[in-house]
Amino acid sequence: VTLADPLRFDLRGDLKAGQDCWLDANVILEGQVVLGERVRIGAFCHLKNCQIGADVQILAHCVMEGVTIESGA
């Protein structure tokens, strides 16, 4: 996982991540979060108890709870 700004990243639970994931600044991951390979998460996103498949891009300012996104979406 590559963090755009490690000082502005907040992990409040457990993260399982595939290779080549990229997280922008001010991302909050809470609860159980699973990221597939090559996932990109934009700035100011908040994910709680989510499963994100491979090759998914989440745009800035998204708030998601209990979401499952299939690969390539």
N, CA, C and O atoms as a Tripos MOL2 file, in Angstrom:
@<TRIPOS>MOLECULE
protein
  292   291    73     0     0
PROTEIN
NO_CHARGES

@<TRIPOS>ATOM
      1 N           0.8560   -1.1820    0.0000 N.3       1 VAL1
      2 CA          0.0000    0.0000    0.0000 C.3       1 VAL1
      3 C           0.8990    1.2410    0.0000 C.2       1 VAL1
      4 O           1.8250    1.3650    0.8010 O.2       1 VAL1
      5 N           0.5930    2.1490   -0.9210 N.am      2 THR2
      6 CA          1.2920    3.4300   -0.9710 C.3       2 THR2
      7 C           0.3540    4.5050   -0.4370 C.2       2 THR2
      8 O          -0.7920    4.6150   -0.8750 O.2       2 THR2
      9 N           0.8480    5.2940    0.5100 N.am      3 LEU3
     10 CA          0.0660    6.3870    1.0810 C.3       3 LEU3
     11 C           0.5830    7.7100    0.5390 C.2       3 LEU3
     12 O           1.7800    7.9890    0.6130 O.2       3 LEU3
     13 N          -0.3180    8.5300   -0.0070 N.am      4 ALA4
     14 CA          0.0820    9.8290   -0.5320 C.3       4 ALA4
     15 C           0.6880   10.6900    0.5750 C.2       4 ALA4
     16 O           1.6550   11.4150    0.3440 O.2       4 ALA4
     17 N           0.1190   10.6080    1.7730 N.am      5 ASP5
     18 CA          0.6350   11.3480    2.9270 C.3       5 ASP5
     19 C           0.3970   10.5160    4.1810 C.2       5 ASP5
     20 O          -0.6960   10.5580    4.7450 O.2       5 ASP5
     21 N           1.3990    9.7600    4.6290 N.am      6 PRO6
     22 CA          1.2310    8.8820    5.7910 C.3       6 PRO6
     23 C           0.7710    9.6040    7.0630 C.2       6 PRO6
     24 O           0.1500    8.9830    7.9260 O.2       6 PRO6
     25 N           1.0580   10.8800    7.1920 N.am      7 LEU7
     26 CA          0.6290   11.6310    8.3720 C.3       7 LEU7
     27 C          -0.8600   11.9530    8.3560 C.2       7 LEU7
     28 O          -1.4350   12.3150    9.3820 O.2       7 LEU7
     29 N          -1.4810   11.8190    7.1880 N.am      8 ARG8
     30 CA         -2.9160   12.1000    7.0810 C.3       8 ARG8
     31 C          -3.6800   10.8560    6.6590 C.2       8 ARG8
     32 O          -4.5460   10.9160    5.7860 O.2       8 ARG8
     33 N          -3.3550    9.7250    7.2830 N.am      9 PHE9
     34 CA         -4.0350    8.4490    7.0650 C.3       9 PHE9
     35 C          -4.4540    7.9230    8.4230 C.2       9 PHE9
     36 O          -3.6750    7.9710    9.3750 O.2       9 PHE9
     37 N          -5.6890    7.4150    8.5250 N.am     10 ASP10
     38 CA         -6.2060    6.9370    9.8100 C.3      10 ASP10
     39 C          -6.7600    5.5270    9.6390 C.2      10 ASP10
     40 O          -7.7360    5.3160    8.9190 O.2      10 ASP10
     41 N          -6.1260    4.5630   10.3100 N.am     11 LEU11
     42 CA         -6.5960    3.1760   10.3060 C.3      11 LEU11
     43 C          -7.1760    2.8830   11.6720 C.2      11 LEU11
     44 O          -6.4690    2.9170   12.6800 O.2      11 LEU11
     45 N          -8.4750    2.5920   11.7020 N.am     12 ARG12
     46 CA         -9.1960    2.3460   12.9520 C.3      12 ARG12
     47 C          -9.7640    0.9320   12.9500 C.2      12 ARG12
     48 O         -10.9580    0.7410   13.1830 O.2      12 ARG12
     49 N          -8.9340   -0.0380   12.6940 N.am     13 GLY13
     50 CA         -9.3820   -1.4270   12.6460 C.3      13 GLY13
     51 C          -8.3490   -2.2680   11.9400 C.2      13 GLY13
     52 O          -7.1470   -2.0560   12.1010 O.2      13 GLY13
     53 N          -8.8190   -3.2340   11.1480 N.am     14 ASP14
     54 CA         -7.9320   -4.1530   10.4420 C.3      14 ASP14
     55 C          -8.0300   -3.9380    8.9390 C.2      14 ASP14
     56 O          -9.1140   -3.7620    8.3830 O.2      14 ASP14
     57 N          -6.8650   -3.9560    8.2980 N.am     15 LEU15
     58 CA         -6.7830   -3.7820    6.8520 C.3      15 LEU15
     59 C          -6.0630   -4.9670    6.2410 C.2      15 LEU15
     60 O          -4.9770   -5.3440    6.6810 O.2      15 LEU15
     61 N          -6.6820   -5.5560    5.2150 N.am     16 LYS16
     62 CA         -6.0270   -6.5570    4.3790 C.3      16 LYS16
     63 C          -5.9990   -5.9800    2.9780 C.2      16 LYS16
     64 O          -7.0430   -5.6450    2.4180 O.2      16 LYS16
     65 N          -4.8040   -5.8640    2.4090 N.am     17 ALA17
     66 CA         -4.6770   -5.1920    1.1150 C.3      17 ALA17
     67 C          -3.8340   -6.0120    0.1560 C.2      17 ALA17
     68 O          -2.8360   -6.6180    0.5440 O.2      17 ALA17
     69 N          -4.2560   -6.0210   -1.1180 N.am     18 GLY18
     70 CA         -3.4810   -6.6370   -2.1750 C.3      18 GLY18
     71 C          -2.3370   -5.7290   -2.5860 C.2      18 GLY18
     72 O          -2.1240   -4.6730   -1.9910 O.2      18 GLY18
     73 N          -1.6090   -6.1430   -3.5960 N.am     19 GLN19
     74 CA         -0.4570   -5.3730   -4.0680 C.3      19 GLN19
     75 C          -0.8940   -4.1360   -4.8460 C.2      19 GLN19
     76 O          -1.9750   -4.0890   -5.4330 O.2      19 GLN19
     77 N          -0.0120   -3.1350   -4.8280 N.am     20 ASP20
     78 CA         -0.1480   -1.9230   -5.6370 C.3      20 ASP20
     79 C          -1.3840   -1.0950   -5.3300 C.2      20 ASP20
     80 O          -1.9590   -0.4990   -6.2410 O.2      20 ASP20
     81 N          -1.8050   -1.0390   -4.0820 N.am     21 CYS21
     82 CA         -2.9040   -0.1650   -3.6810 C.3      21 CYS21
     83 C          -2.3510    1.2260   -3.3980 C.2      21 CYS21
     84 O          -1.2110    1.3710   -2.9560 O.2      21 CYS21
     85 N          -3.1660    2.2500   -3.6540 N.am     22 TRP22
     86 CA         -2.7550    3.6360   -3.4500 C.3      22 TRP22
     87 C          -3.8770    4.3840   -2.7470 C.2      22 TRP22
     88 O          -5.0260    4.3510   -3.1900 O.2      22 TRP22
     89 N          -3.5430    5.0610   -1.6460 N.am     23 LEU23
     90 CA         -4.5150    5.8250   -0.8730 C.3      23 LEU23
     91 C          -4.0770    7.2710   -0.8140 C.2      23 LEU23
     92 O          -2.9400    7.5740   -0.4530 O.2      23 LEU23
     93 N          -4.9910    8.1660   -1.1720 N.am     24 ASP24
     94 CA         -4.7070    9.5950   -1.1430 C.3      24 ASP24
     95 C          -4.7790   10.1070    0.2950 C.2      24 ASP24
     96 O          -5.0060    9.3280    1.2210 O.2      24 ASP24
     97 N          -4.5910   11.3940    0.4800 N.am     25 ALA25
     98 CA         -4.5620   12.0040    1.8130 C.3      25 ALA25
     99 C          -5.9440   12.0130    2.4660 C.2      25 ALA25
    100 O          -6.9720   12.0540    1.7900 O.2      25 ALA25
    101 N          -5.9400   11.9750    3.7910 N.am     26 ASN26
    102 CA         -7.1490   12.0770    4.6120 C.3      26 ASN26
    103 C          -8.1330   10.9350    4.3940 C.2      26 ASN26
    104 O          -9.3450   11.1480    4.4260 O.2      26 ASN26
    105 N          -7.6290    9.7370    4.1740 N.am     27 VAL27
    106 CA         -8.4620    8.5440    4.0690 C.3      27 VAL27
    107 C          -8.5940    7.9200    5.4530 C.2      27 VAL27
    108 O          -7.6150    7.8150    6.1920 O.2      27 VAL27
    109 N          -9.8170    7.5040    5.7990 N.am     28 ILE28
    110 CA        -10.0800    6.8100    7.0550 C.3      28 ILE28
    111 C         -10.6130    5.4270    6.7200 C.2      28 ILE28
    112 O         -11.5930    5.2950    5.9870 O.2      28 ILE28
    113 N          -9.9690    4.3980    7.2560 N.am     29 LEU29
    114 CA        -10.4300    3.0170    7.1140 C.3      29 LEU29
    115 C         -10.7880    2.5220    8.5090 C.2      29 LEU29
    116 O          -9.9730    2.5770    9.4300 O.2      29 LEU29
    117 N         -12.0260    2.0340    8.6520 N.am     30 GLU30
    118 CA        -12.5330    1.6780    9.9750 C.3      30 GLU30
    119 C         -13.1330    0.2800    9.9500 C.2      30 GLU30
    120 O         -13.7450   -0.1190    8.9590 O.2      30 GLU30
    121 N         -12.9600   -0.4620   11.0330 N.am     31 GLY31
    122 CA        -13.4950   -1.8170   11.1220 C.3      31 GLY31
    123 C         -12.6670   -2.7700   10.2820 C.2      31 GLY31
    124 O         -11.4420   -2.6600   10.2350 O.2      31 GLY31
    125 N         -13.3300   -3.7050    9.6180 N.am     32 GLN32
    126 CA        -12.6820   -4.6960    8.7600 C.3      32 GLN32
    127 C         -12.7430   -4.2160    7.3110 C.2      32 GLN32
    128 O         -13.8210   -4.1540    6.7180 O.2      32 GLN32
    129 N         -11.5960   -3.8790    6.7470 N.am     33 VAL33
    130 CA        -11.5350   -3.3950    5.3680 C.3      33 VAL33
    131 C         -10.6070   -4.3040    4.5680 C.2      33 VAL33
    132 O          -9.4820   -4.5860    4.9790 O.2      33 VAL33
    133 N         -11.1060   -4.7590    3.4080 N.am     34 VAL34
    134 CA        -10.3200   -5.6050    2.5080 C.3      34 VAL34
    135 C         -10.2250   -4.8940    1.1610 C.2      34 VAL34
    136 O         -11.2360   -4.5230    0.5640 O.2      34 VAL34
    137 N          -8.9890   -4.7110    0.6970 N.am     35 LEU35
    138 CA         -8.7410   -4.0720   -0.5980 C.3      35 LEU35
    139 C          -8.0830   -5.0870   -1.5220 C.2      35 LEU35
    140 O          -7.0980   -5.7230   -1.1460 O.2      35 LEU35
    141 N          -8.6170   -5.2430   -2.7220 N.am     36 GLY36
    142 CA         -7.9950   -6.1020   -3.7230 C.3      36 GLY36
    143 C          -6.7680   -5.4320   -4.3100 C.2      36 GLY36
    144 O          -6.3830   -4.3430   -3.8850 O.2      36 GLY36
    145 N          -6.1680   -6.0710   -5.2650 N.am     37 GLU37
    146 CA         -4.9730   -5.5100   -5.9050 C.3      37 GLU37
    147 C          -5.3220   -4.2870   -6.7650 C.2      37 GLU37
    148 O          -6.3880   -4.2170   -7.3760 O.2      37 GLU37
    149 N          -4.3980   -3.3370   -6.7920 N.am     38 ARG38
    150 CA         -4.4810   -2.1370   -7.6260 C.3      38 ARG38
    151 C          -5.6910   -1.2560   -7.3190 C.2      38 ARG38
    152 O          -6.2220   -0.6000   -8.2150 O.2      38 ARG38
    153 N          -6.1270   -1.2380   -6.0690 N.am     39 VAL39
    154 CA         -7.2240   -0.3570   -5.6520 C.3      39 VAL39
    155 C          -6.6710    1.0520   -5.4390 C.2      39 VAL39
    156 O          -5.5860    1.2290   -4.8850 O.2      39 VAL39
    157 N          -7.4330    2.0510   -5.8880 N.am     40 ARG40
    158 CA         -7.0630    3.4590   -5.7030 C.3      40 ARG40
    159 C          -8.2070    4.1420   -4.9530 C.2      40 ARG40
    160 O          -9.3690    4.0540   -5.3520 O.2      40 ARG40
    161 N          -7.8560    4.8230   -3.8590 N.am     41 ILE41
    162 CA         -8.8620    5.5130   -3.0440 C.3      41 ILE41
    163 C          -8.5110    6.9900   -2.9940 C.2      41 ILE41
    164 O          -7.4030    7.3630   -2.6070 O.2      41 ILE41
    165 N          -9.4590    7.8260   -3.3850 N.am     42 GLY42
    166 CA         -9.2510    9.2670   -3.4390 C.3      42 GLY42
    167 C          -9.2570    9.9200   -2.0720 C.2      42 GLY42
    168 O          -9.5510    9.2830   -1.0610 O.2      42 GLY42
    169 N          -8.9310   11.1930   -2.0580 N.am     43 ALA43
    170 CA         -8.8130   11.9670   -0.8210 C.3      43 ALA43
    171 C         -10.1450   12.0720   -0.0810 C.2      43 ALA43
    172 O         -11.2160   12.0820   -0.6900 O.2      43 ALA43
    173 N         -10.0510   12.1500    1.2400 N.am     44 PHE44
    174 CA        -11.1850   12.3900    2.1390 C.3      44 PHE44
    175 C         -12.2420   11.2850    2.0970 C.2      44 PHE44
    176 O         -13.4110   11.5520    2.3740 O.2      44 PHE44
    177 N         -11.8590   10.0530    1.7580 N.am     45 CYS45
    178 CA        -12.8000    8.9350    1.7810 C.3      45 CYS45
    179 C         -12.8270    8.2940    3.1580 C.2      45 CYS45
    180 O         -11.8290    8.2930    3.8790 O.2      45 CYS45
    181 N         -13.9850    7.7480    3.5120 N.am     46 HIS46
    182 CA        -14.1680    7.0430    4.7810 C.3      46 HIS46
    183 C         -14.8480    5.7140    4.4650 C.2      46 HIS46
    184 O         -15.9990    5.6820    4.0280 O.2      46 HIS46
    185 N         -14.1280    4.6230    4.6890 N.am     47 LEU47
    186 CA        -14.6590    3.2840    4.4400 C.3      47 LEU47
    187 C         -14.7380    2.5320    5.7530 C.2      47 LEU47
    188 O         -13.7680    2.4800    6.5090 O.2      47 LEU47
    189 N         -15.9000    1.9490    6.0210 N.am     48 LYS48
    190 CA        -16.1000    1.1740    7.2540 C.3      48 LYS48
    191 C         -16.6710   -0.1920    6.8810 C.2      48 LYS48
    192 O         -17.7180   -0.2890    6.2400 O.2      48 LYS48
    193 N         -15.9620   -1.2460    7.2950 N.am     49 ASN49
    194 CA        -16.3980   -2.6240    7.0510 C.3      49 ASN49
    195 C         -16.7350   -2.8580    5.5750 C.2      49 ASN49
    196 O         -17.8540   -3.2500    5.2420 O.2      49 ASN49
    197 N         -15.7730   -2.6170    4.7060 N.am     50 CYS50
    198 CA        -15.9780   -2.7270    3.2650 C.3      50 CYS50
    199 C         -15.0330   -3.7540    2.6480 C.2      50 CYS50
    200 O         -13.9390   -3.9990    3.1560 O.2      50 CYS50
    201 N         -15.4810   -4.3480    1.5420 N.am     51 GLN51
    202 CA        -14.6600   -5.2340    0.7280 C.3      51 GLN51
    203 C         -14.6220   -4.6610   -0.6830 C.2      51 GLN51
    204 O         -15.6500   -4.5510   -1.3500 O.2      51 GLN51
    205 N         -13.4290   -4.3020   -1.1220 N.am     52 ILE52
    206 CA        -13.2480   -3.6580   -2.4170 C.3      52 ILE52
    207 C         -12.4310   -4.5970   -3.2980 C.2      52 ILE52
    208 O         -11.3210   -4.9820   -2.9320 O.2      52 ILE52
    209 N         -12.9690   -4.9660   -4.4510 N.am     53 GLY53
    210 CA        -12.3020   -5.8910   -5.3630 C.3      53 GLY53
    211 C         -11.1440   -5.2410   -6.0990 C.2      53 GLY53
    212 O         -10.9190   -4.0340   -6.0020 O.2      53 GLY53
    213 N         -10.4220   -6.0590   -6.8290 N.am     54 ALA54
    214 CA         -9.2430   -5.6090   -7.5830 C.3      54 ALA54
    215 C          -9.6250   -4.6130   -8.6780 C.2      54 ALA54
    216 O         -10.7200   -4.6730   -9.2360 O.2      54 ALA54
    217 N          -8.7080   -3.7020   -8.9720 N.am     55 ASP55
    218 CA         -8.8370   -2.7340  -10.0640 C.3      55 ASP55
    219 C         -10.0350   -1.8060   -9.9140 C.2      55 ASP55
    220 O         -10.6690   -1.4390  -10.9030 O.2      55 ASP55
    221 N         -10.3430   -1.4270   -8.6790 N.am     56 VAL56
    222 CA        -11.4430   -0.4990   -8.3940 C.3      56 VAL56
    223 C         -10.8550    0.8520   -8.0060 C.2      56 VAL56
    224 O          -9.8720    0.9270   -7.2690 O.2      56 VAL56
    225 N         -11.4750    1.9220   -8.5140 N.am     57 GLN57
    226 CA        -11.0930    3.2720   -8.1280 C.3      57 GLN57
    227 C         -12.2630    3.9090   -7.3950 C.2      57 GLN57
    228 O         -13.3810    3.9510   -7.9090 O.2      57 GLN57
    229 N         -11.9990    4.4040   -6.1900 N.am     58 ILE58
    230 CA        -13.0040    5.1020   -5.4040 C.3      58 ILE58
    231 C         -12.6440    6.5800   -5.4340 C.2      58 ILE58
    232 O         -11.5490    6.9690   -5.0280 O.2      58 ILE58
    233 N         -13.5670    7.3960   -5.9170 N.am     59 LEU59
    234 CA        -13.3060    8.8210   -6.0780 C.3      59 LEU59
    235 C         -13.3240    9.5560   -4.7380 C.2      59 LEU59
    236 O         -13.8450    9.0430   -3.7470 O.2      59 LEU59
    237 N         -12.7610   10.7400   -4.7170 N.am     60 ALA60
    238 CA        -12.6420   11.5420   -3.4980 C.3      60 ALA60
    239 C         -13.9980   11.8080   -2.8480 C.2      60 ALA60
    240 O         -15.0230   11.8890   -3.5250 O.2      60 ALA60
    241 N         -13.9810   11.9420   -1.5310 N.am     61 HIS61
    242 CA        -15.1210   12.3370   -0.7080 C.3      61 HIS61
    243 C         -16.2210   11.2810   -0.6260 C.2      61 HIS61
    244 O         -17.3650   11.6240   -0.3290 O.2      61 HIS61
    245 N         -15.9150   10.0170   -0.8760 N.am     62 CYS62
    246 CA        -16.9040    8.9490   -0.7400 C.3      62 CYS62
    247 C         -16.9520    8.4700    0.7080 C.2      62 CYS62
    248 O         -15.9230    8.3600    1.3740 O.2      62 CYS62
    249 N         -18.1570    8.1880    1.1780 N.am     63 VAL63
    250 CA        -18.3650    7.6140    2.5050 C.3      63 VAL63
    251 C         -19.1380    6.3260    2.3000 C.2      63 VAL63
    252 O         -20.2420    6.3340    1.7560 O.2      63 VAL63
    253 N         -18.5470    5.2030    2.7440 N.am     64 MET64
    254 CA        -19.1620    3.8960    2.5130 C.3      64 MET64
    255 C         -19.1150    3.0630    3.7810 C.2      64 MET64
    256 O         -18.1080    3.0490    4.4900 O.2      64 MET64
    257 N         -20.2040    2.3720    4.0600 N.am     65 GLU65
    258 CA        -20.2540    1.4700    5.2170 C.3      65 GLU65
    259 C         -20.9170    0.1630    4.7920 C.2      65 GLU65
    260 O         -22.0190    0.1630    4.2430 O.2      65 GLU65
    261 N         -20.2340   -0.9460    5.0530 N.am     66 GLY66
    262 CA        -20.7820   -2.2610    4.7600 C.3      66 GLY66
    263 C         -20.9360   -2.5350    3.2760 C.2      66 GLY66
    264 O         -21.8250   -3.2850    2.8750 O.2      66 GLY66
    265 N         -20.0940   -1.9460    2.4660 N.am     67 VAL67
    266 CA        -20.1980   -2.0480    1.0090 C.3      67 VAL67
    267 C         -19.2680   -3.1290    0.4720 C.2      67 VAL67
    268 O         -18.1430   -3.2860    0.9460 O.2      67 VAL67
    269 N         -19.7540   -3.8760   -0.5310 N.am     68 THR68
    270 CA        -18.9180   -4.8100   -1.2740 C.3      68 THR68
    271 C         -18.9240   -4.3650   -2.7320 C.2      68 THR68
    272 O         -19.9870   -4.2240   -3.3360 O.2      68 THR68
    273 N         -17.7460   -4.1460   -3.2940 N.am     69 ILE69
    274 CA        -17.6130   -3.7420   -4.7040 C.3      69 ILE69
    275 C         -16.8210   -4.8280   -5.4100 C.2      69 ILE69
    276 O         -15.7150   -5.1710   -4.9920 O.2      69 ILE69
    277 N         -17.3850   -5.3630   -6.4750 N.am     70 GLU70
    278 CA        -16.7390   -6.4180   -7.2380 C.3      70 GLU70
    279 C         -15.5430   -5.8890   -8.0200 C.2      70 GLU70
    280 O         -15.4430   -4.6900   -8.2790 O.2      70 GLU70
    281 N         -14.6550   -6.7720   -8.3860 N.am     71 SER71
    282 CA        -13.4520   -6.4080   -9.1460 C.3      71 SER71
    283 C         -13.8020   -5.7150  -10.4590 C.2      71 SER71
    284 O         -14.7430   -6.1060  -11.1500 O.2      71 SER71
    285 N         -13.0350   -4.6880  -10.7890 N.am     72 GLY72
    286 CA        -13.1760   -4.0000  -12.0620 C.3      72 GLY72
    287 C         -14.3240   -3.0060  -12.1240 C.2      72 GLY72
    288 O         -14.5620   -2.4200  -13.1800 O.2      72 GLY72
    289 N         -15.0440   -2.7950  -11.0270 N.am     73 ALA73
    290 CA        -16.1830   -1.8620  -11.0590 C.3      73 ALA73
    291 C         -15.6840   -0.4290  -11.0790 C.2      73 ALA73
    292 O         -16.4870    0.5040  -11.1060 O.2      73 ALA73
@<TRIPOS>BOND
     1     1     2 1
     2     2     3 1
     3     3     4 2
     4     3     5 am
     5     5     6 1
     6     6     7 1
     7     7     8 2
     8     7     9 am
     9     9    10 1
    10    10    11 1
    11    11    12 2
    12    11    13 am
    13    13    14 1
    14    14    15 1
    15    15    16 2
    16    15    17 am
    17    17    18 1
    18    18    19 1
    19    19    20 2
    20    19    21 am
    21    21    22 1
    22    22    23 1
    23    23    24 2
    24    23    25 am
    25    25    26 1
    26    26    27 1
    27    27    28 2
    28    27    29 am
    29    29    30 1
    30    30    31 1
    31    31    32 2
    32    31    33 am
    33    33    34 1
    34    34    35 1
    35    35    36 2
    36    35    37 am
    37    37    38 1
    38    38    39 1
    39    39    40 2
    40    39    41 am
    41    41    42 1
    42    42    43 1
    43    43    44 2
    44    43    45 am
    45    45    46 1
    46    46    47 1
    47    47    48 2
    48    47    49 am
    49    49    50 1
    50    50    51 1
    51    51    52 2
    52    51    53 am
    53    53    54 1
    54    54    55 1
    55    55    56 2
    56    55    57 am
    57    57    58 1
    58    58    59 1
    59    59    60 2
    60    59    61 am
    61    61    62 1
    62    62    63 1
    63    63    64 2
    64    63    65 am
    65    65    66 1
    66    66    67 1
    67    67    68 2
    68    67    69 am
    69    69    70 1
    70    70    71 1
    71    71    72 2
    72    71    73 am
    73    73    74 1
    74    74    75 1
    75    75    76 2
    76    75    77 am
    77    77    78 1
    78    78    79 1
    79    79    80 2
    80    79    81 am
    81    81    82 1
    82    82    83 1
    83    83    84 2
    84    83    85 am
    85    85    86 1
    86    86    87 1
    87    87    88 2
    88    87    89 am
    89    89    90 1
    90    90    91 1
    91    91    92 2
    92    91    93 am
    93    93    94 1
    94    94    95 1
    95    95    96 2
    96    95    97 am
    97    97    98 1
    98    98    99 1
    99    99   100 2
   100    99   101 am
   101   101   102 1
   102   102   103 1
   103   103   104 2
   104   103   105 am
   105   105   106 1
   106   106   107 1
   107   107   108 2
   108   107   109 am
   109   109   110 1
   110   110   111 1
   111   111   112 2
   112   111   113 am
   113   113   114 1
   114   114   115 1
   115   115   116 2
   116   115   117 am
   117   117   118 1
   118   118   119 1
   119   119   120 2
   120   119   121 am
   121   121   122 1
   122   122   123 1
   123   123   124 2
   124   123   125 am
   125   125   126 1
   126   126   127 1
   127   127   128 2
   128   127   129 am
   129   129   130 1
   130   130   131 1
   131   131   132 2
   132   131   133 am
   133   133   134 1
   134   134   135 1
   135   135   136 2
   136   135   137 am
   137   137   138 1
   138   138   139 1
   139   139   140 2
   140   139   141 am
   141   141   142 1
   142   142   143 1
   143   143   144 2
   144   143   145 am
   145   145   146 1
   146   146   147 1
   147   147   148 2
   148   147   149 am
   149   149   150 1
   150   150   151 1
   151   151   152 2
   152   151   153 am
   153   153   154 1
   154   154   155 1
   155   155   156 2
   156   155   157 am
   157   157   158 1
   158   158   159 1
   159   159   160 2
   160   159   161 am
   161   161   162 1
   162   162   163 1
   163   163   164 2
   164   163   165 am
   165   165   166 1
   166   166   167 1
   167   167   168 2
   168   167   169 am
   169   169   170 1
   170   170   171 1
   171   171   172 2
   172   171   173 am
   173   173   174 1
   174   174   175 1
   175   175   176 2
   176   175   177 am
   177   177   178 1
   178   178   179 1
   179   179   180 2
   180   179   181 am
   181   181   182 1
   182   182   183 1
   183   183   184 2
   184   183   185 am
   185   185   186 1
   186   186   187 1
   187   187   188 2
   188   187   189 am
   189   189   190 1
   190   190   191 1
   191   191   192 2
   192   191   193 am
   193   193   194 1
   194   194   195 1
   195   195   196 2
   196   195   197 am
   197   197   198 1
   198   198   199 1
   199   199   200 2
   200   199   201 am
   201   201   202 1
   202   202   203 1
   203   203   204 2
   204   203   205 am
   205   205   206 1
   206   206   207 1
   207   207   208 2
   208   207   209 am
   209   209   210 1
   210   210   211 1
   211   211   212 2
   212   211   213 am
   213   213   214 1
   214   214   215 1
   215   215   216 2
   216   215   217 am
   217   217   218 1
   218   218   219 1
   219   219   220 2
   220   219   221 am
   221   221   222 1
   222   222   223 1
   223   223   224 2
   224   223   225 am
   225   225   226 1
   226   226   227 1
   227   227   228 2
   228   227   229 am
   229   229   230 1
   230   230   231 1
   231   231   232 2
   232   231   233 am
   233   233   234 1
   234   234   235 1
   235   235   236 2
   236   235   237 am
   237   237   238 1
   238   238   239 1
   239   239   240 2
   240   239   241 am
   241   241   242 1
   242   242   243 1
   243   243   244 2
   244   243   245 am
   245   245   246 1
   246   246   247 1
   247   247   248 2
   248   247   249 am
   249   249   250 1
   250   250   251 1
   251   251   252 2
   252   251   253 am
   253   253   254 1
   254   254   255 1
   255   255   256 2
   256   255   257 am
   257   257   258 1
   258   258   259 1
   259   259   260 2
   260   259   261 am
   261   261   262 1
   262   262   263 1
   263   263   264 2
   264   263   265 am
   265   265   266 1
   266   266   267 1
   267   267   268 2
   268   267   269 am
   269   269   270 1
   270   270   271 1
   271   271   272 2
   272   271   273 am
   273   273   274 1
   274   274   275 1
   275   275   276 2
   276   275   277 am
   277   277   278 1
   278   278   279 1
   279   279   280 2
   280   279   281 am
   281   281   282 1
   282   282   283 1
   283   283   284 2
   284   283   285 am
   285   285   286 1
   286   286   287 1
   287   287   288 2
   288   287   289 am
   289   289   290 1
   290   290   291 1
   291   291   292 2
@<TRIPOS>SUBSTRUCTURE
     1 VAL1         2 RESIDUE 1 A VAL
     2 THR2         6 RESIDUE 1 A THR
     3 LEU3        10 RESIDUE 1 A LEU
     4 ALA4        14 RESIDUE 1 A ALA
     5 ASP5        18 RESIDUE 1 A ASP
     6 PRO6        22 RESIDUE 1 A PRO
     7 LEU7        26 RESIDUE 1 A LEU
     8 ARG8        30 RESIDUE 1 A ARG
     9 PHE9        34 RESIDUE 1 A PHE
    10 ASP10       38 RESIDUE 1 A ASP
    11 LEU11       42 RESIDUE 1 A LEU
    12 ARG12       46 RESIDUE 1 A ARG
    13 GLY13       50 RESIDUE 1 A GLY
    14 ASP14       54 RESIDUE 1 A ASP
    15 LEU15       58 RESIDUE 1 A LEU
    16 LYS16       62 RESIDUE 1 A LYS
    17 ALA17       66 RESIDUE 1 A ALA
    18 GLY18       70 RESIDUE 1 A GLY
    19 GLN19       74 RESIDUE 1 A GLN
    20 ASP20       78 RESIDUE 1 A ASP
    21 CYS21       82 RESIDUE 1 A CYS
    22 TRP22       86 RESIDUE 1 A TRP
    23 LEU23       90 RESIDUE 1 A LEU
    24 ASP24       94 RESIDUE 1 A ASP
    25 ALA25       98 RESIDUE 1 A ALA
    26 ASN26      102 RESIDUE 1 A ASN
    27 VAL27      106 RESIDUE 1 A VAL
    28 ILE28      110 RESIDUE 1 A ILE
    29 LEU29      114 RESIDUE 1 A LEU
    30 GLU30      118 RESIDUE 1 A GLU
    31 GLY31      122 RESIDUE 1 A GLY
    32 GLN32      126 RESIDUE 1 A GLN
    33 VAL33      130 RESIDUE 1 A VAL
    34 VAL34      134 RESIDUE 1 A VAL
    35 LEU35      138 RESIDUE 1 A LEU
    36 GLY36      142 RESIDUE 1 A GLY
    37 GLU37      146 RESIDUE 1 A GLU
    38 ARG38      150 RESIDUE 1 A ARG
    39 VAL39      154 RESIDUE 1 A VAL
    40 ARG40      158 RESIDUE 1 A ARG
    41 ILE41      162 RESIDUE 1 A ILE
    42 GLY42      166 RESIDUE 1 A GLY
    43 ALA43      170 RESIDUE 1 A ALA
    44 PHE44      174 RESIDUE 1 A PHE
    45 CYS45      178 RESIDUE 1 A CYS
    46 HIS46      182 RESIDUE 1 A HIS
    47 LEU47      186 RESIDUE 1 A LEU
    48 LYS48      190 RESIDUE 1 A LYS
    49 ASN49      194 RESIDUE 1 A ASN
    50 CYS50      198 RESIDUE 1 A CYS
    51 GLN51      202 RESIDUE 1 A GLN
    52 ILE52      206 RESIDUE 1 A ILE
    53 GLY53      210 RESIDUE 1 A GLY
    54 ALA54      214 RESIDUE 1 A ALA
    55 ASP55      218 RESIDUE 1 A ASP
    56 VAL56      222 RESIDUE 1 A VAL
    57 GLN57      226 RESIDUE 1 A GLN
    58 ILE58      230 RESIDUE 1 A ILE
    59 LEU59      234 RESIDUE 1 A LEU
    60 ALA60      238 RESIDUE 1 A ALA
    61 HIS61      242 RESIDUE 1 A HIS
    62 CYS62      246 RESIDUE 1 A CYS
    63 VAL63      250 RESIDUE 1 A VAL
    64 MET64      254 RESIDUE 1 A MET
    65 GLU65      258 RESIDUE 1 A GLU
    66 GLY66      262 RESIDUE 1 A GLY
    67 VAL67      266 RESIDUE 1 A VAL
    68 THR68      270 RESIDUE 1 A THR
    69 ILE69      274 RESIDUE 1 A ILE
    70 GLU70      278 RESIDUE 1 A GLU
    71 SER71      282 RESIDUE 1 A SER
    72 GLY72      286 RESIDUE 1 A GLY
    73 ALA73      290 RESIDUE 1 A ALA
